[in-house]
Amino acid sequence: MQISNIPMTTFARFYEATGPQKVSMVRDARLYQTDPKGWAGRDYYRELRLALRNSHWQTDDIASFEAALEPLLESQQQAGRREHFEKIGRAYIKFWKKNDARLFDTPSPSVVTLGGLGIRLSNDLGMRRSGDSLVLKVWWNAPRPTRAFRQAVQYLTGRGKDGWHADWQGALWDVRREEILPPVNTPKDLYLALEGQAGAFREIWASLDAAEAPDDLPF
């Protein structure tokens, strides 16, 4: 099976992972490619992102998401997910209001190639606050993002800045903690490390192709 362009965050998670976790992530990427509807059922934050996309990200009116949040919470059957969505939603609203932020349109997704692997670069939203124009990926998870994850996202975002205005800055928004994360220091040879991991991703993909291929039929 040929590899389609994989999302930037998928590659960043692969880069930070160790051992068998990498194989599991490539399996998940294959499911995303072959059965996107089935994969969507495993996307924990999908409903929350859809609620934002259909309210605030469409209207640039934070009140529209405030109105959409309660029905979203009421629709959740799992208490744990409902609590997570409430924490994220309340933090999102509080941060946006505190910063008197506004949305702006960001470029369409682009693709960079690294070690023969196509990586799709996309951002969640553009935020203007206090004179800054931030092109943001949102970090939804409870654990903080690792340094390795942040390094990969930062590097790839830098590679995909064609079409950006000169004053736009890429950043990661840790929405639960109401924090725009600052840039991280990157090692001198990060590019080579990322290229090596892109090659490893492709090798695992090819190994799974071989393992899943049917045995040759006897003639």
Salt bridges, closest charged atoms under 4 A:
ASP28 OD1 - ARG42 NH2 3.10
ASP43 OD2 - ARG49 NH2 2.39
GLU47 OE2 - ARG81 NH1 3.89
ASP60 OD2 - ARG102 NH2 3.13
GLU66 OE2 - LYS97 NZ 2.90
GLU70 OE1 - ARG90 NH2 3.26
GLU86 OE2 - ARG90 NH2 3.74
ASP124 OD1 - LYS137 NZ 3.98
ASP174 OD2 - ARG177 NH1 2.87
GLU178 OE2 - LYS94 NZ 3.95
GLU178 OE1 - LYS98 NZ 3.74
GLU179 OE1 - ARG144 NH1 3.61
ASP209 OD1 - ARG30 NH2 2.97
GLU212 OE2 - ARG27 NH1 3.84
GLU212 OE1 - ARG30 NH2 2.84
